[in-house]
Amino acid sequence: MTDVIQLLPDAIANQIAAGEVIQRPASVVKELMENAIDAGATSVKLIVKEAGRALIQVIDNGSGMSETDARLSFERHATSKIRRAEDLFDIRTMGFRGEALASIAAVAQVEMRTRRAADELGTRIVIEDSEVKLQEPCQCPVGTSLSVKNLFYNVPARRNFLKSNSVETRHILDEFQRIALAHPEVFFSLHHNNAEIFHLPAGNLRQRIIGVFGNHCNKKLVPIIEETEALRLHGFVGKPEYARKTRGEQLFFVNNRFIKSGYLQHAVMGAYEELLQPDHYPLFVIFIEIDPARIDVNVHPTKQEIKFEDERLIYNYLKVSIRHALGRHSITPTLDFDDDTSMASVRIGTGTPLQRGSSESGAFTLPSKLNRTEDNAETQREQSNLKNWEMLYAKLATGDSENLPDTLPTSLTVESEWTDTNLPAGGAQQPHKAPAQLHGMYIISQIKSGFLLIDQQAAHERILYEQYLRILDEQTASTQQRLFPGTVDLAPAEAALLREIIDEINQLGFDIQEFGGNTFLIHGVPAELADAANEGLLIEELLARYRDNLDLKLDLRDNIARAMAKSAAIKRGQILEPAEMQSLIDRLFACELPYKSPAGRNCFITFELEELEKRFGL
């Protein structure tokens, strides 16, 4: 019987390795930029075309390589970073595996030009499919220029699995930002399709954060610095009042290496306990410097996972340090939180603004403040319950049974009664008395077979989603022009994203124009958002929602409609008037698909009388 096990050819082995190391264009960006940093570069330029599909080029002024080193760098497991096994536990460089260039050369057309300061001529190498096509001397500046063209050209299946240009560009921007933040002393620039997205001069960490995330974040930053024998922690955290509804600007670095850690993120959120609104997340850029012998970075090819020798120590130290930093800057728990309602001032019944107090028309505007804390609300409920029970027992004690209510007091049960109606196919029939709200989150509406429990936020998202889709299809949006245009200064990445979708956003009723750099003028907003207090926050939230949806492979129209609906919908905890609830119910069951929100959440659940009777033992 013949032997069946054989060694794979180098080209196939390299393609297998590339499947782990090079997952998308952003992986190439990460590996090449980290190599530039390890080479001691003080200037790193990234050039990208077609979201990395056509070209990824990194130009640095680092140490460069000799002819022999340049050729050897494309071999598997060829590295200058480690010499023995023990070196794995003293790693201070970004790369160390020696797989990146070999993996890239296996799935792309690669050209390298490199020269050391001591050499008169540099070396040019051209490689395709792991095969060296050309190696020759050349004239080039000190440092290394590495061009990667037609990524995955020889692996069509992998190329087909790449997502849209918007998604791949976002991942490239993420990798670029992480490396730029980790090395503020280095100049970085990024050009995409011949347009400069980032130009980041060398400076300190605060300047780099502002350069990456935009000038508006300067006022948000609280410095954090603590040092013990075990580790050093420094960086910036955001003030609670500037927390956002998305997790975008949250980064951990361990020995200047970006990592992902849900455990450490939980520590940060614990430090902000009682300081944040529900479902809001603070900005933070936190660096942890620790003895490399106390961590293991050799966990995953992406090197974004780290094992700590004592993870609990890091957790507690991080939580206490952030709390201390917030305390030093007199940031204490706030009783009244500003509720971001920039995109939420909409009339459920008609889609036009209306002030609170006109609820009899079936319309409402969300309040700008939540004027009580959970503790105050709990105390009020307890006092109200006690009063209602006392009234109930007082009537029982006096024998006044004729005047007893048919139902328990409002704080002990639902707030109203309904007629015995069934749910029609085209919409909900108007009951004789209004539906009731439960905990500011759900709406109870009786039907013939039992009752509906409606999630008010999910239901409103469905209503708005279908409304915005119709507007995009029919281009019937109305715009409320501003007497004086507003401005919004965006981070470079957000500005690039807005430029891509500005035409579609304007179709929804916005009137936004570029002003120069990363600044945009807002001449008008959709009529239903005319009362928005801050157009800048409105645009930032819309972009954040849109960016979060990119991985879902939605078309542009669907993504924008989802983002707008998510941002503009009423929120959990919003108190509604009876007429507002009924209007929401009517509009929900007039939708084409009333059952699910755009994100797939149930808009309502049906409870049958038979089920209730069984629960009560009837």
N, C-alpha and C positions, 0 to 999 in steps of 0.2 A: 504494500500500500504506500503510495507516494506521500511525502510531507505536504501539509497544507498551509502552514504558517510561513510567511515571508515578510521581509522588511519592505515597507512602503517606499516608493521613490520620493526623493526630497520634495518635488513639486507638489505631490499629493499631501505629504505630511505638512507642508507649509500652508496649504489651503485649509487643512483641518485645524491647524493652529490659528489661522486667520479667523475661523468661525467663532473662536472665543475672544480673541483680542480685538478684531476689527468687525464690529457689529453694524456700523453705519458711518457716514462721513465724519460725524463728530468724534468717533474713536480715532480716526487718523489725525484730526486736529489735536486731540489730547496728547497722543504719543509724540508727534513732531514738536509741539510746543514744549513739552516736558524735556525732550532731548535738548532743545535749545537752551532751556534754563540750566540743565545739568552741565552744558558746555560753557557756562559762565557768561552768557550773553547779557548785554545791558540794553539791547534793542531787538525786539522781535516783531516782525511784520507778518500778518496772515492775509493771504489773498484767496478768495473763494469765488467760484463761478457755478451758477446753477445749483446752489445749495450743496456744493461739493461733488456733484456727479461728474462735472466736466473737469474741474481743477481744484486742487487744494495745494497751496504753495506757502511754505514757511521760510522766511529769510531772517537769519540771525547774524550777529557780529561776534559770535562766540569763538572758542579756541580753534575750530576747524579740525581737519583730520589729514593725516598723511595718506599717500596713495595706498599703502598696505591696509591701514585702518579703514579707509573708505570702502575698499573692496570687502574686507572681512566683516564690516558692520551689517551686511545683508545676509550673513550666515545665521542659522538658528543657534540660539543660546550663546551668541557672541556678545560680550558686554565688558565694559571697563569698570563696572560698578562693584563687582564682587570677585573674590579670588578663592574663597573657601566657604564651607557651609556655615561657619560661625559668623561670617559677614552678613548673613540674612537677619541677624538680630542686632545689627548696628548700621542699619540702612538710613542714610540721610539724604539720598538723592531721590528724584522722582521716579526714574526707571531703574530696573535692575535685572529683569528677566532675560533680556537679550532676544526677545521674540518679535518686537514691534516692526522693525524694518523688514525682516524676513517675511512676516505675515502680510505687510502692505505690498511688498514686491510680488507676492504670490497672486494677488487679486487686482492689480492695477499696473499701469504703465508709469514707471518711476524714472525721474532724472535727478541726479545729485551733482551739485557743483560745490566744492569745498577747498579751502586753503588755510594753512597755518601761517601765522605772522612771520615765521622764520623761512618760509618757502617762497621762491619767486613765482612759481607756477602752481596752480591748483590742479584738482583732478575732477574730470567729468565722467560720470558713469550712467549708462542707460540700461534699465532692466525691464523686461516684460515676462510675466508668467514665471518668475523666479530664474529666468535665464538672462545672463549678462549679454546684451547686444553690442555694447560699445564701452570701452574704457580708454580715455586719452587725457593728456595734459591740456589745461585750458587757462585762460586769463579770467580771474574772478577776484572779488574783494575778500578780505579776511573773514572767515566765518563759513557758514553753510547755507546753501539754498537748495531746498528739496521740493520738487514738484511731483504731485501725484495726479495723474490724469486718468479719466475714464474708469473710475472705481467700479469693481466687479464686472468689468467688460467680458471676462472669461468665465464668469459664474452667473449666467442669466437669471437663474432662480433667485439668487441673493439680490440681484439688482431689482428684480420685480417686487421683492418684499420691502424695498425702501418706500417710505411714505411720501406724502406730498412735499413740494419744495418748502412750503411754510413750516411744516413739522420738522424737516431735516435742518432748516436754517435755525429754528429755535434751539435745537439740540447743539448746534455749532456755537451759537451765541452763549448758551449755558456753559459749555466747556471753556470758551474763551474768557468769560467773566470770572470763572472760578480760578483759573491760572493767573489772570491779571490781578485779582484781589489778593492772591497768596504772595505776589511779588510786586508790591507797590514801588520798589526801588528800580524797576525795569520799565523802559518805554515799551508800550504795546500799541499796535494799530491793526485795524481790521477793515478790509475792503471787500465788499460783496457786489459782484456784477458791476465793477468799476465805480461804485459809490462808497465813500468812506463812512463807515458806521461808527467806529471808535477811533479816537486819537487820544491816548492816555499818556501824558508826560510822566516821567519819574517823579515821585513825591512820597508823602507819608500815607499811612493807611486811611486816614479820614479823607484826604484828597482823592485817593483812589476810589473809595466807596461813592463819593459824590460824582466822580467821573463816570462810574459804571451805572449807578442807579438814578442819577440826575440831581440837579441842584436842590430840588425840593426836599430831599432827604436829609439835608444838613441840619435842619432844626429838629429832626427826629432823634438824633444820635445821643446816646449816653455812654461815655467811655467806661470800660471795665478793665481793671488790671489787678491781679492778685498773684502772689508768688509764695511758694513754700518749698521745702526741700524735695518734695515729691514731684512737683510740676509747676509750670508757670502758665497763667491764663490771662489773655488780654484780647482786646477787640472792642466792639461796640454793640449795644443792644438798643432797640427802639423804645421811645416813650409810649406808654400804653395808649394815649389818646390818638396816636397815629397808626394803631394796629389796623390791618386790612383783613378782608374776608377770604384771602387766598394766602397760600404759604410761600409765595415766590421768593422773597428776599430773606431766606434762612439758610445759613451756611456754617458748617463746622470744618475746621482745619486742624489736623494733628501733625505737628512737625512740618507745617506748610503744605500738607497733602489734604485735598478735599476728601471728606468721608461722609457717609450717610449712616445715621444712627437714630432709630426711633426711640431708643432708651435715653439717649442724651437729650433728644428733643422733648421728651416727657419731663426731664429735669428743668428745662427752660420754662415750659408751660407751668410747672409747679411754682417757679419763682414769681410768675405773674398772677398767681392765684388771687382772686378778688380785685384784680386790677383791669381785667379785660371784659368786654362784652362777650356774650356767648358766640361761638363760631367766629371769633376774630383771632388773628395771629400776628405776633410782633415781628419786626425786622430784627435780625441779629447776624453778625459776622464775628465769630468767636474762634480764636486760635488757642490751641492747647499745645504746649511744648513739654515733652516728657522724654525720659531716657528711652532710646530705641529698644533697649534690652527689655523694657517692661511692656512692649506691645508687639504684636505680630501683624505685619502688613502683607504677608505672603498667604493671603486667604483666598483671593479671587483675582483672575487676570486683570480686571478693571482697576484693582487696588483701591476701591472705594469702601471696602469693608475692613475693619480693624478689630482685632481682639486685644482687650486690655488685660493686664495681669490682675488688676483690682478695679473692676468696672464700677462697683458700688462707691468706692472712694471718689472716682471722677464725678459720678452722679451727684453726690452730696456736696462736693466742693463747688461744682458748677452752679447748683441751685443757690447755695449760700452766697456765692460771689455776685451773682446777678442781683439777688435781693439786696445785698449790701450796696451795690452800685446805684440801684434805684433809690435806696434810702439816702445815700449821700447827696443826691440831687433833688431831695425833697419831693419825691414822687410817692404819694401815699394813695391808698384805696379811695376811689371816687364814688360818691353816692349817686350822682346823676350822670348817666352816660349819654353822649351825643349819638343819636341813632342816624346812621347814614341813610338819608332818604332822598338822595339826589335823583334817583331814578324811580322813586316809588310814589310820587304824587300823581296818582292816576285815579280817574273816576271809573269804578267798576261798571256802572250802568252805561255811561256814554263815552268814556275815554277822554273827558275834559276835566280840567282842574276844578276843585271846589273846596272851600274852607270848611273845617269842622263846624258843625252848628247847623248845616243844611242837610242833615241826614235824612229828613223826611222825603227828600227827592231821590233817595237811593244812591247817593254819591258820597265820597269821602276823600279826605287827604290824610295821609299818614302823619302822625305827629312827629315833630323834630326831636323830642326828648321823651325818655321814659322816666316819669317823675316819681318813681318809687323803687326801692331796692326789694330784693326777694324777702329780706327780713321784715320790712315794713308791710309788704303784701301779706306775709304769713300772719303777722300780728293782727292785721285788719280782718283777715278771714276768721281767725280764732275768736275775735271779739264779736264779729257778726254772727258766727255760729252759736256762740254762747247766748247772745241776745235772742236769736230766733228760737232756740230750744227753750229759753225761759218763757217766752211768749206762748209757745206751744203748751208747756206744762201748766202755765197759769190758767189757760182756758180749760185744760183738762181738770184742774183742781176745782174750778168754779162751776163745772158742769155745763159750760157754754159750748156744748158739742155741736149745736146748729151752726155756729159761726166758724167752726174749724175749716181750714182750707182743704180742698180736695187733694192737694199735693203738699209736699213739704215746702218750707220757705225756700226762696230762690237760691240762697247760698248752699242749700243742702241737696238740691236736685236741679233739674233743668229749669230754665227761666220762663218757659211758656208752654202752651198747649197747642195741639194741632188738630185739624180736621182729619178724618180718615180718608186720606188720598192715596192713590197709587202713582207710581212713577211712569209718566207717559213716555212713548218712544222718542218724541221730538224735544222734550224738555221737562222740567219739574213744574207741576201745577202749583199755582200760588195758594198757599194755605191761608186759612182764615186768620191765624195768628202767626207771628214771626217765628222762625227757627231759633235755636239757642246755641250759644257758644260755650265750649268746654276748655278751660285753662288757656284761653286766648290762642288756641292752636287748632281746634277742631270745631266743626259745625254739626249739630244734630238736626236732622230733618226727618219727620215721620212719613212713612209710606204705608200702603195698605197691609203689606206682609210683615212690617216691623219698622225699622228705621235705618237711615243712612248716617254714617259717620264720615264726614268730609274733611280731608286735610286742606285747610284754607290756603296754605302756601303752594302746595302741589297743584291744587285746582286753579289758582290764579296764574301759575306758570303755564299751564296748558292753554288757558284762555289767551294770554298774551302771545304765546308762541304761535298759535294759529293766526292771530291778528297780524303779527309782524310778517309772517309768511305771505299773507294776502297783500300786505303793503308792498313787499318786495316784488311780488308778481305783477301787481297792478300799477305800482308806482303812484299811489294815491295819497302818500303821506302829506300832512300839512305842517308847515314850519312856523314857529313863533320867533320872529326876528328880534334880536336884542337891540336896544337903543344904542348901547355901547358894547362893542364886541369884547368877549372875554378871551383870555389867553391861557394856554396850558403848556408848561415846559415838561417834556417827557424824558425819561431815560433813553439813551441811544437805541437800545433794543426795542423799547415800546414805540419809539418814533418810527423805526423801520417797519414795524408791524402795522402801525396806523396808515402809513403810506400805501401799503399793499391793499388795504380794505377800505380806504377812505371813500371811494365812489359808492360802494354798497352801503356804508354807514350814512352817507348823505341821502341815499334813497329813502331811508327811514324817517327823514325829516330833519336831520342835522344839516347845518351849513358850516362846514369846517374847511379852512384853507391853510396851506403851509405859509409860514411867516419867515422862515429861515432857520437854519440849524435844526434844533429839535423842538422848536416852538411852533405852535399852531394857533390860529385865530378861530374863535367860535362865534360866528355871526348869528346863529340861530340853533334852536333845539326843537325836537318834536313837540307839537302843541300840547300833548298830554303830559309833557315834562316841563312845561313852561315855568312852574314854580320851583324848579330845582335851584337850590341855593348856591351850589358850587359846580359849575360846568366842568372844571378840571377833574374833580373827584369822579364825576359822572363818566367822563371819558376813560379815566384810569381803570375804573371798575369794569367797564365794558370790555376793555382790552384784556384785563386779567381773566375775565370769564371766557372770552374768545380763545385765549392762549391755553386755558385749561382743557378746552374741548378739542384741541388740534389732534391729539392722539386717537380720537374716535373715528378718524377718516371721514368726517362729514364734508359735504360740499360747502362752499363759502356761504351760500344763502342760508342753509340750515344752521350752520355754526353761529352766524350773526343773530338769527332769530332766537336761538337758544340762549345766547349770551344776554341779549336784551331782555328776554323774558325772566331769566334768573335774577338779573339785577333790578328789574322794575317791580317784581311781584311783591305782594304784601308778605310780611315776615311772620314767623312763629312768635306768638306773644302779643301780636297786634290786636287790640280790642276793637270789635266791629259793632256797629249799630244793627238792629234787626233788619232794617231795610237794605243795608249794605250786604248782609248775609244772604238775603233772598235774591238780590241782584246777582251775586256771585253764583248762586245755585242755578239760576235761570241761564246765565251765560255759559256755565260749565256744560249743561246738558244740551246746549245749542251747538257745542263743538262737534267736529267730525269724529274725534276720538276722545271722549270724556273720561275714559277709564284710567289713563296713565298720564303722568307728567312727562315732559320731554326727556327727563333723565331716567324714566322708567318706574318712578314711584307710583303707588296706588293713589289716585285722587280721592277715592271713597271706598268704604267697605260697607256691605249690607249685613244687617243683623236681623234674623228671622224671629218672629214671635215664638215659633216652636222651640227654637234654640234657647230663648230666654226662659220659657216655661220649664224646660228640662233643667236649667241651672237652678231654678227655684223649687225643683222637686214636684212640679205640678203634673 
